């Protein structure tokens, strides 16, 4: 069967990283992680899993904001050239491969097509969750009844002139043409973006600040706009969330949910530790904004052009009324 290598961008996912690795390692031959500066236990967990013998490598980027297309495309080339992939699977750290009867993903790949996409199926909090279950796919057993209309990409390794689009939803050929890819109807990714209300607030806030820090939020809006509304609600009307107990106990009601638990293949966890979601969210957000501010300051220290621009801003005086 063909060798599959997964490429995953990861940042502060220590509540789900171990389960992600243990489950998805049943489907792929190697896992390449692109870490964007995790400050929780994510890297500690990945090191322990590697020491245990699970096939994974971790590369860390140094910019807190980044060119997502360039980073994804580097991951594709690395999976192809460094890890001997036949197929490259782009999968986020909160996504779990789901196949019929838990069949190996490699056995279900097409013979002819250069690329396929698979549907993203969103799971979330309900009032029937088992809050003390550490394995996220065993805790969150209900998926949203509606369609996400979002697909993720898998493609053959070594294709010339290919770049990977933002969000890993498509591949681009030279000239900007989209590489044709047909949806695989038997395979999906079970998606667990929200494990608690606090965790998703922190993730959305950091996501929007990262998009702004990339230098052109208008260009980022196509794949970062979903971060904006929660960020602006938290900024402008925080009481709508913080004083809403229902927000922290469920994502959607049972009338909007279907019980369809993932057939989790990873077994028991060894390195994941319980944590208070509110305390962790505060720590992660402050750590993120501290790094963002420090990198901004370093740009001023190292770039006369940046320093001159900020000084010009400081010198402007506008009468508002």
C-alpha positions, 0 to 999 in steps of 0.5 A, a space after each residue: 500500500 502507498 505510504 501516507 505522510 500527514 502534515 499538521 500545523 499545531 499550536 497549544 493543543 495539549 488537550 487533544 494532541 496525544 489522542 490525535 497522534 495515537 488515532 491517526 498513526 493507525 492510518 499514516 506512516 509518518 506525521 510531520 508537525 509544523 509548530 507555531 510556538 506552543 507554550 503549553 505541554 504540546 511539545 512535551 507530549 509530542 516528544 514523549 510520543 516520539 520516544 515511545 516509537 510513534 512516527 512523527 517529526 516536529 518543525 517549529 516556525 519562528 514567526 508568530 504570524 506567517 504566510 500560510 500558503 508558503 508554510 503549507 507548501 513547504 510541508 508538502 515538499 518536506 513530506 514528499 522529499 524528506 519522508 518518502 510520501 506517496 500521498 500527503 494528507 493535510 489534517 489539523 490537530 483537531 481532526 481525526 481520520 474516519 473510514 468505513 469499518 476503520 479500514 486503513 486509509 491507504 487502502 481506500 485511495 484512488 489509483 488514478 486521481 492526483 488529489 482528493 478531498 474529504 468532508 469535514 464533520 463537526 463534533 461539539 459540546 452537548 449536555 450529554 458529554 462525559 466531562 471527565 473523559 480525557 479522550 476528546 472523541 470519546 467525550 464529544 459523541 455528537 456531531 452537528 446535523 448540518 453540512 459543513 460544506 468544508 473539505 480537506 485535501 489529500 494529494 499525491 506526493 512530488 507533483 511539480 509546481 504545486 502550492 497548497 492553499 490556505 486552510 488546506 482546502 485545495 492545491 494550486 498549480 502555476 498560474 493560480 489554477 486549482 488542481 482538480 480533486 474529487 471528494 472521496 465519499 467514504 472518508 471524512 475527518 471528524 473535527 473537534 474545534 471546540 472542546 470547551 467555551 474557554 478554549 474556543 474563545 482563546 483560539 478565535 481571539 489569537 487567530 484573528 490577531 494572527 491574521 491582523 499581524 500578517 500585515 494585510 487583514 483584507 487578504 486574510 479575510 477569506 480564510 480567517 474571517 471566521 475568527 473575527 466575529 467571536 473576537 469582536 463579540 468578546 472585545 465589544 460585548 464580553 458579557 454576552 459570552 462570559 455571563 451566559 452559562 449555556 455558552 460554556 456548557 454546550 455548543 449546540 442543542 440535541 435537536 441540532 445534533 446526531 449521536 455518531 461517535 468516532 470509532 477511536 483507534 488510539 487507545 488510552 492516553 499516557 501523557 495528557 493531563 487535566 487542566 482548568 479550561 479558563 485558566 489555560 485560556 488566560 495563560 495561552 492568550 497572554 503568552 501569545 500576545 506577549 510573543 506578538 508584542 515582542 516580535 513587533 518590538 524586535 522588528 523596530 529594533 532591527 529595521 530602520 524602515 519600521 522604526 521610521 514608520 512608527 515614529 511617523 505614526 507617533 508624530 501625527 496629530 489628528 483633531 477628532 472633534 
